[in-house]
Amino acid sequence: NFDKIFKNFSVVAVGTREEFNLTYISASDLKFFIRPSAKTAALISATVTFILTSLNQVVDLKTKYDEITASGIDEKDLVGLKEGIHRKLEEDLEQFRNEMIEKYCAHKDKHDRHEDSNRLKIAIDHLAPRLERGYSLEVRVGPLPAPTDEADEETKNANIEERDLFETLQEDAQKLKRIVPTGPPVLSFPESKTLDITEGDK
């Protein structure tokens, strides 16, 4: 499932379904390591950061909701509040998704942008509940090699773009270390045992 989730991210980020080779597996605490491209890693880390931040913004509302229902007030009298919490999360995630499509897919035509928006929604809808229930994701970025003076202009521009991506990843890595999901589950996304990806992706 994670392989399929990450492949959706990679199609949006770089236009192809990357093969995520496992570089390390730890059986003691169910931890695994993969090495995606920098663009795909940047999109995944930005998404995880946003999801965890959004969860923490509404968790206080959910806690108050639980306290009210525990005091004896019937849940049916609070339907509007519960729906409002879910709606805020979904609206925030939709806005974020639109921003990522604009950032990564601005060069694509309308049809492809629509397809990528659907892929990103599927990936988020399957990743968010897992993060809420205790899954964690870390970003580890090694140093980039120093640029060489002999590189041509195209290579230098590519190196600048790559360096910017790595700086973004390093910033996200620090954010993820500080963001911890708190409180009881608040999302209402349906979980699925299997995750379909559109056949025919590049």
Secondary structure, 3 states (H helix, E strand, C coil): CHHHHHHHHHHHHHCCCCCCCEEEEECCCCEEEECCCHHHHHHHHHHHHHHHHHHHHHHHHHHHHHHHHHCCCCHHHHHHHHHHHHHHHHHHHHHHHHHHHHHHHCCCCHHHHHHHHHHHHHHHHHHHHHHHCCCCCCCCCCCCCCCCCCCCHHHHHHHHHHHHHHHHHHHHHHHHHHCCCCCCCCCCCCCCCCCCCCCCCC
